[in-house]
Amino acid sequence: MTEIKKYSIRFGLIILTAYPILYFSKKSDVIEIVLYKTGLALIGIGIAELVWAVFFKPVYGATEGLNGNEKRSIMVFRGLFYAAFLLAFTLGL
């Protein structure tokens, strides 16, 4: 139950943040671009979290039970994974 609550808070906050940004970004040119890219970055983080939770979390499990080297390698992979999603969304791929 705590996993469902944790991920619903993560995704809910991202959606609650990204939707108004994308909705109100149609006013000014410069502000529109900045807010649009911010919204895309938030959506990219949300989708990266979703893909991580569905495809990679069952394989790697919780990182709390791992030792230092295993935890570090998984967190580096996860960071690169999130960065790839952020770049893909903000560059418009």
C-alpha positions, 0 to 999 in steps of 0.5 A: 500500500505504501508503494501505491501511495508513494508513486501516486503522490509522485505522479500526482504532483508532476501532473498537477504541476505540469498541466497548469504550466502547459495550459497557461503557457499560451500567453507570451512568447518567451514565457511560453517557451520556458513554461512549455519546456518546464512542463515537458521536463516534468512530464519526462520525469513522470514517464521516466518514473513510470518506466522505472517502476514498471520495467526496472524496479522488479529487476533491481528491487529496492535500493535500500537493501543493497551495499554501497557499490551495488547501490551506486551502480544502480543509482548511476544507471537510474540517473542516466536513464532519467537524463535520457528521458529529460533530454528526449522530452525537452529536445522534442524527440 
